[in-house]
Amino acid sequence: MKRLFLKYLVIAVLVVFTSCKKDNDKKTPAEVQKEIILTELAKNINLSEFAAEFEKIDFANVKTEELTVFALRNGGSGVAATRAADNSGR
């Protein structure tokens, strides 16, 4: 009886210590960068539309450690290109 109890106790201890929640909570460096970028984007109201779209991107499988982001202002997706085309003909 004592042997059986010890056997189940050892199994219970192994299960408890091997199934740690922290193992699943690790974020990739790209996900950490995403959070930092979203924090900075939230500070500028003119970038809210870009921030909403950027937030949808899944960086879980991205292997890079640094991200470079060029954000467009709200409603300005084609403004710069249109101005450049208008000025090229002069």
C-alpha positions in Angstrom: 0.0 0.0 0.0 2.8 2.3 0.9 4.6 1.6 -2.4 1.5 2.3 -4.4 1.0 5.6 -2.5 4.6 6.7 -3.2 4.2 5.7 -6.9 1.2 8.0 -7.3 2.8 10.7 -5.3 5.9 10.7 -7.6 3.7 10.8 -10.7 1.6 13.6 -9.3 4.7 15.7 -8.5 6.2 15.1 -11.9 2.9 16.2 -13.7 2.7 19.3 -11.6 6.2 20.5 -12.1 6.5 19.6 -15.8 3.3 21.4 -16.9 4.2 24.9 -16.1 2.1 27.8 -17.6 5.2 29.9 -18.1 6.4 27.6 -20.9 3.5 28.6 -23.0 3.6 32.4 -22.3 7.0 33.0 -23.9 6.8 35.6 -26.6 9.0 35.8 -29.6 11.2 38.9 -30.0 9.0 40.0 -32.9 5.9 39.9 -30.6 7.6 42.0 -28.0 8.6 44.5 -30.7 5.0 44.5 -31.9 3.8 45.5 -28.5 6.3 48.3 -28.3 5.3 49.6 -31.7 1.6 49.4 -30.9 2.3 51.4 -27.7 4.1 54.1 -29.8 1.4 54.1 -32.5 -1.3 54.6 -29.8 0.3 57.9 -28.8 -0.4 59.5 -32.3 -4.1 59.7 -33.2 -3.3 60.3 -36.9 -2.0 56.7 -37.0 -5.0 54.9 -35.5 -6.1 53.2 -38.7 -2.6 51.9 -39.4 -2.4 50.7 -35.7 -5.7 48.8 -36.0 -4.4 47.0 -39.1 -0.9 46.4 -37.7 -2.5 44.9 -34.6 -4.1 42.1 -36.7 -0.7 40.8 -38.0 0.5 37.6 -36.3 4.1 37.7 -35.4 4.2 34.3 -33.5 6.3 32.6 -36.2 8.5 35.5 -37.2 12.1 34.8 -36.5 13.5 38.3 -36.6 14.4 40.3 -33.5 13.9 43.8 -34.8 11.1 45.3 -36.9 11.1 48.5 -39.0 7.7 50.0 -39.6 6.7 52.8 -41.9 3.3 54.0 -40.9 0.7 55.9 -43.0 -1.4 58.6 -41.5 -5.2 58.1 -41.5 -6.7 58.6 -44.9 -3.3 59.3 -46.5 -2.7 56.0 -48.3 -2.4 57.6 -51.7 -1.7 61.2 -51.0 2.1 61.1 -51.2 2.1 59.1 -54.4 -0.4 61.5 -56.0 1.6 64.6 -55.0 4.8 63.0 -56.4 3.1 62.2 -59.7 1.7 65.8 -59.9 5.1 67.4 -59.3 7.0 65.1 -61.7 5.3 66.7 -64.8 6.4 70.2 -64.0 
